Amino acid sequence: PESDLARALSDSGARHLKEGSPGAAALALAAERVAPSPLGVAHYRMARAWALARRPEAAVASLRRARDNGYLPPQALEDEGDFAPLRDDAAFRELFGR
């Protein structure tokens, strides 16, 4: 899945995927394919991939789509290690109403 791809390409989120790189292009293609999905879990997984790629704006946008499609488990968000780079992001915290 998308998060596995991002994990592999970013050394588990340790490095940012450079714009225009093959990895960034593959992730963008995956996002394009997931975008019309009515499955909230698909958007949640895409958000994890974007977080690992160090793309906070894209990650939060995918989390909003997950919520809008009925899938945004608060406990999973708090416990999910892939979202660690987003913990201090204001838009991410807004999803929790904080």
Salt bridges, closest charged atoms under 4 A:
ASP4 OD1 - ARG7 NH1 3.47
ASP11 OD2 - ARG15 NE 2.91
GLU19 OE1 - ARG55 NH2 3.16
ASP68 OD1 - ARG67 NE 3.61
GLU78 OE2 - ARG98 NH2 2.77
GLU80 OE1 - ARG48 NE 3.66
ASP82 OD2 - ARG7 NH2 2.69
ASP82 OD2 - ARG48 NE 2.87
GLU94 OE2 - ARG64 NH2 3.62
